[in-house]
Amino acid sequence: MDPSQVWIYHERQRALLCGQHALNNLAQNNVFSAGELADIAHELDRLEMDVWAQNNEGGVNSKEFQQRLIEGSSNVDAQGNFSIEVLKEALQRRYGIRLPHLSAQDLLSGRDITDMQGFLCHKSDHWFAIRLIGDRFWNLNSMLEIPVVISHFKLATEMSKWKNEGYTIFCVPSGLPTAGVKLGNDAAWHCMADLLQGRATSNASRKNAWENVGSGMRLDGQVTSRSIEDLTEEEQLQLALADSLNPTMLNPVSRETQSLPVPEEPPAGTPGVARIQFRLPDGKRVVRRFNATDSVACVYAFVEKECGGRAVDLKSGFPPKDLASLLTSNIADANLAGENIQASMK
């Protein structure tokens, strides 16, 4: 196969979802959107809750069901980390393929690991893909500057090592769309010949290809396991731009919310009650009832009281949206009933 005629698609992380990037890199095209994955996650949540609601130990009043409500989604969190079930369902729906674990019984019976079409790997809330393209395997980790080739021999020997080190590795035996054909003109496409001959980047950029595994950019633009100094100039510029456009910067929450009285919690079953789940900055989850006519400012006042009087930022929905611009709205108009709200210190 002529390397000059083979193209490799590689999405890099841009303060978005590594799960989405991993699936697109596996499929070798921009086919999965964050919204599509979020819809799948919420659909799976609803199915799970239906199962819990029908159990024989109290249904919706059971301790298990109530605990599941408090814990919130098990398929996506506020930072955009998708569960393996979401990624499996997305691949099943679009391509009709399964995603078995590398250790699944009989998976490699009579075959070598290099017979797989691709792999989806996970460590420390970061997903990345490995894909066979142009008779070679490529590491398509979105944290890498460019795709990095992995020899067949290295793949066979390193997989066992990574597995023993705690990596979770899922396999794609077959079924992925054809790779190697350029389907667009954006910067995500790389010519294999350039990659193999080092023309795409410097040798220094290609060293330690796996050193960033396990780190990633969060949906809210914060960095996991990486300091600001470790980011490229482009990434730092993006974070600065995101901060400049942050609704909390343009519409800062009034300090008056800290002096607002927190309304008393209405009893369960009261008409017009809105139930809201909070995740506080320390990770603690709190469920609280409000009157639907209470203002969003009262919600801020409640969370600030829970946080010892310190000012907070509140976000809800997916992708998370700041609530600062809704201070004068009531809970009903802001559609916060039944929502999960993420709190963070200012």
N, C-alpha and C positions, 0 to 999 in steps of 0.2 A: 504494500500500500504506500503510495507516494505521500510522504508527510506534508508536502506543500499543498496537497489537495484535501487535507483533513483539518476540520475546524473544531475547536473545543469551546463549549459555553461555560462560563465561570462567573456567577454572580458573587460580588463581594459585599460584605456586610456594610450597610449604610444606616445604622441605627434602626434597623428593622428586625425581622424575625429570622433567626438562624434556621428554624424548622422549614420555613418557606423557601429560603435559599437552598437548603439541602435538597428539598424535593425538586426544585427547578434545575439544580445542577445534576441531579440524578436523571431527570427527564431530558436534559440538554435542550431546554427551551424555557421561556418565561410563561409557564402555563398555570401555575398555582398562585392564587392571590391570597393575601392575608385575610381578606373578608370571607373568602370561600372556606378557609381553614377554621376561622372563627365560627362560621355557621355550623360546620360539622361538629365542632367542640360543644356548642350549645345544644345541638340536637342530641348528641350522646349524653349530655348532662340530663336532658329531659327524660330520655329513655331510662337512665339509671334511677332517677327520682321516681318514675312510674313503678319501677320494680320494687323500690324501697317502700313506696306507699301501699303496695299490695301484699306486704308480708303479713304473716299470721300472728305477729307479736305486737299488735297495736296499730299497724298501718301508719298514717301520718302523725299519730300521737306517740309512736314508739320512740324510745331513746335513740335508736340507730338512725331513724329518719330525721329527728331533730338535730343530731350531731352532724349528719350529712348537710343539712341546711347551713349550720354554723361554719362548716369547713369550706363551703362554697364550691366552685367548679373544680372537678378533678381532672379536667381535660385542657384547661388553659388558665393561666394566671394573669395578673395585671401587667406583668412584664412581657407577656407574649410567649411564654414557654408552653409549647403544645405537647400533649401526651403522645406516646407511641400509638395509642389507639386512634388518635386523630390522623396521624400520618399514614397508618395502615388503611384507614377508611378512605382517605383521599386517593391513595394509589389504587385501591380496589375499585372505586367508583370510576376513575378515569381510564385505567388500563386493564382492570380485571386481574390484577396480579396480587399474589400473596407476599407477605414479608416475614418469613420464618426467622427465628433466632439461629445464630450460627451453631449453637449447641443442640439444635433440634435433632431428635433421633432420626437416623437414616437420611438426613439431609445430604450428606456427602457420600452416601453409600454408592460405591462404584465410580465416584467422580472425584476430581481434584478441586480444591478451593478456587483455582484459577478458571474453572468452568462456569463460575458465577458471572452474571452480567453486571452486577454492581452491589454495593453495600451501603447501608445507612448506619452511621456510628454515633454514639452518644456518650458524653461524659460531662458532668458538672453543668447541666442545663445548656449544653451546646451540642447542636446537631451538625454533622457534616457528611458529605457523600464521597464515595469512591466509585468510579465508573470505568468500565472497559470501553475505550474509544480508540479506533485505529490500531487494533491489535496490541494496545498497551493499557495498563491500568493507570488512572490519574487520581491524585488526591485533590479534591475540589472543595476543600475547606474554605468557607467564605472569609475566614480571617487571613488567608494567604493572599499575597499580592498577585500571584499567577498560579495556574494549575501546576502541579509537580508530579512528574512521572514516577511510578513505582514498578520496579521490575517484577516479573512473575515469581522469581525466586524469593525476593524480599517479601512479597505479599504472603506467600505460603509460610514463611518463617516468622514474620512479625505478627501476623494475626493471632497466633497462639500466645505470643508474648503480651500483646495488648489485652487479650482476654484475661490473662492471669493478673494483669495490673488493674483490673476493674472496669475495662471498657465494655460497653454493651454494644454488640454488633449484630445487625440484622442483614439478611441476605436477599438479593433479588436474583433468583435462578434464571429467569427469562421474562419476556413480556414488555420490556421498556421499548420506547420508540427508537428508530434508527438514529444513531449518533454519527457525527463527523461531517454533517452537511450544514453549512452556514445558513441560518434562517433570518438573519437581521444584520444591521450594520452598526450596532452600538458597540461600546468598548468591552462588552462582556465576551466577545468572540476573540479567540486566539488561534493563530495558525500553528499547527503542530510542528512544522519545520522550524519556526522561530523559537518555539519553546525548547525543542531538542538541541538547537544550536546556541541557546543562550542569548538570542537577540532580543527577547521580550523583556528582560530585566538583567540586572547585574548578578554575578555569582553570589555576592554577599546576601542578596535578597532571597536566594534559594536555599541557603544553609538552614539547618534545624527546622525542616519543614513542619514538624509536628509540635513545635514548642508552644504554639498558641492554642492547641487543642484544650478545650475546657474553659476557654474564656470567650466572651462575646459582648456585643452591644445590646442593651436592653431596649424595649419598645419606647421607654420614656427618655432615651438618649443617654442614660447613665452607663457607666462601664462596669462590667463584672470581671474581676481578677486582672484588671489592667489599670495602670495609673494614667493620668492625663499626659505625662511625659512620654509614655510609651506609644501614644497615638501619632499618626502621621499628621503633617500640617493640614492636609485636606480634612481629616477627621476632626481635628481641633477646630477648624473653621466652621464645620457643620454644627458642632456642638455650640459654638458661640452664636451662630445664626439662630439655632433653635432656641437658645436662651433669650435672644433679642425679640423673638416672636412669641415667647411664652405668654399665655393669657394672664398669668399671675403677675407678670412684669408690666403688661399694658393695663390691666385692671386689678391692681393689688387689693387683697381683701382688707376691708376696713378694720382697724384695730378695735372699733366699737363692738365687734362681735364678741370680744373677750369680756365685755361688760354686760352683754345681754343675758337676761335670766334664762336658764335652761328650762324649757317647759316640762311639766311633770309627765311621766310616761303613762299613756292611757292604758287601761286594763285590756287584756286580750279579749277579742270579740267585740270591742267597741266599734260602732259603725264609723267609717271614714278613717280607719287607722292605716298608716303606712309602716310596714316593717322594713327596716334597713339593716344590712350587715356591714360592719366596718372592719377593716384590717388596720390596726394601729401601727405606728412606726416601729414599735418593738416586736411586731409580729403577732401580737395578741389579737384574737378575733372577738368582736363584741356585736351582739344583735340587740337592736333597740327599736321600740315602737314610738311613732310620732303621730300627731294628727296630720292628715293630708293637707290641712290649711296652714300648718306651721311653715314659716319661711325657711329658705335654705340657710339664711344667716343663723337661725336657731340650730341647724345641724352643725354648722361650724362651731357654734358656742359649746355644744355638747362635746364634740371631739376635742376642742381645746381644753375643756375642763378635765376630760379623761387623760389628757397629756400634761397635766400639771400647770395649766394656764399658758402654755407655749403656743405661739401661732403655728398654724398648719396649712398645708396645701391639700386639697381634696380632689380626687379624680374618680370618675366612674365610667362605665361602658367599655366598649372594645372597638378600636383602640381607645385607651383611656383619655377622657376629655376633662379639662379643668372646670371646676364648678364656680370659680370666682365671679364669672360674669352673670351668675344666676342668683346672687345674694338676695335680691328683692323679690324673686319669684317664690311661690309656695311649692311645697314638695310635690303636690299633684301636677302642677304645671311643668315642673322640671323633670317629671317622669322618674322620680327617685324611689317610688314604692317598689319594694322587692329587689332593689339594686344592691350590688356589692360596691362599696366605696373604699378606695385606697387612700390612707392618710400618710403624709410624710411631713417632717419638720421643715419649716422655712429655712 
